[in-house]
Amino acid sequence: MVTQKVSGRAENCTELIKDIERAIKYLEDNALLELSLRVLERLKSVSDEGFIRLNLVTAE
């Protein structure tokens, strides 16, 4: 398994998907829920190796 530490968060794509799926049930904002579902869709098409090549930046 390929891993990458992203600011103390998910280390690979699979872990990030699980984190988002766990968080979705707490979202009350429809726009944020819709965005999260679209992100999940895209992440499910990315391998852990592809995830490593992504340039992820933490939003402030």
N, C-alpha and C positions, 0 to 999 in steps of 0.2 A: 504494500500500500504506500502511495506517495503522500507525504504530508507537508504542510506549510503552515506556519504559525502566522495568523493574521490578527495582530493586536490582541492576543489573548483569547481569540474566538476560535471558530471552527478550523480544524487543521486540514480538512479535505472537503471536497464537494459533497460527498455522502453525509458527512457530519453537519455541514451547513444546511442541507435539505432537511435533515431531521430536526435541527434547531428551529428552522422556519415553520415546519409543520407543527411543532409543539407550541409555538407562539401564536399561530393563526387563531386559535380558539379564543384568545384574549383581545383580539382586535375589534374595536367598536366602530372605527371609522371606515366607511365603505370604500373610499378611494384608496386607503392604505391596504385594505383587505384585497382589493382588486389588483393593486400593484404587487403585493406579496404573492398572489396566485400566479401572476404572469412571470415573476422572477423564478418561482418554483418550476414552472413549465420549462423555462430556458435552462435552469441548472440541471434538470433531469436529462438534458441532452448533452451535458458536458461530462467528460471523464475526469477522474481525479487528476490525471496527468495534464489534461487541458486546463483544469482549475489552477494548477501551479503556474501556468503561463499567463494567467489573468493578472492584470495590474490593478489590484484592489486598493482603493483609497478610502480611509475612514472619513465620513462626512462630519462636519462640525455643526 
